[in-house]
């Protein structure tokens, strides 16, 4: 490693130039030159780390505080699904809803996947959704189905231990886990138990075992929890409630809000103006369907920081869950004005709330923005076409449906939309052709069968 003298002497590029210009034998110049490059690299790394640490120190929780990505994992693009594979289609739809925190919708999709012979993957996801919705009785039934279907003992162990943790049966959870054979599920369960008990050294030992294990989902979850400890380590003078908030945020990210909520209660009792604790608590209350409590928590966060778009977004979702459409639209618009990303998420949410409150033209305005974007989805076109039909703009609906078919020629929804718009313009033969094409792509599409039947087919 270069000496301190070399670091000081050769950090200046001019010094390096003078050295090179001197008549020095290659056997000396080459090693010295390499040492200079190493020194420069070290200095650059140290400078970068200091800059990043300085930026993190600007916030009580590091960075800019809690953001949407802190609480919701990103959606990884996946290959297209054959619409005839109903089990996988419902499973994927359930995953997308779960990532948005809509566990009621996710449970419905997972149940449909089970009914379409989705097997163990669908049953595991159904159990997770039931846990999130605090339906312990329903989850126990699913657990029995998993056991009958031949689920791995390690997966059953983790589900049983999480139920014990969520119901406060810590002794039962410990007994289940310590008496089980070695597995990533065992170590992950023990890590959660240690976090709940505040035994942080033991939690990190168990997380290391999870990281070295063979279960990819648990490795990802384990990294999320370990990241909270790593972030806390950057701030040696931070208080215990800072660590508790970071861990609560990580637990929310790995779908363990039931474990996070009691921890957040203690944080807020100690520091009433801890904005990020209120945000995470509100998010957890929202995703576990405690909607009144979610509104109260997020309103507290909003009062502490009226300009943070993530607070406005979650508060809008909480108002929506209570059926307060006007408030939901207002706070969605605030979040858009304050730079919420991705903006498409807000446009879709506003359009949905507008349709539900009878503001069709507002919905149409936002669906138009979505459908004109390069990354528009078929769902965006669907929203525009159906809203345009309701608004009486049938020609616009027809034109946009044609555009959808051109962009998504292998998507049954696009052809159904064209059939629907053609029907509105009394282009009956074109409607029949479009509906039949949709059924050719997706033979299980009941809505299209009904439309064809109405046309006399």
Secondary structure by P-SEA (a helix, b strand, c coil): cccaaaaaacccaaaaaaaaacccccccaaaaaaaaaaaaaaaaaaaaaaaaaaaaacccccccccccccccccccccccccccaaaaaaaaaaaaaaaacaaaaaaaaaaaaaaacccaaaaaaaaaaaaaacaaaaaaaaaaaaaaacccaaaaaaaaaaaaaaacaaaaaaaaaaaccccaaaaaaaaaaaaaacaaaaaaaaaaaaaacccaaaaaaaaaaaaaaaaaaacccccaaaaaaaaaaaaaaacaaaaaaaaaaaaaaacccaaaaaaaaaaaaaaacaaaaaaaaaaaaaaaccccaaaaaaaaaaaaaacaaaaaaaaaaaaaaacccaaaaaaaaaaaaaaaacaaaaaaaaaaaaaacccccaaaaaaaaaaaaaacaaaaaaaaaaaaaaaccccaaaaaaaaaaaaaacaaaaaaaaaaaaaaaccccaaaaaaaaaacc
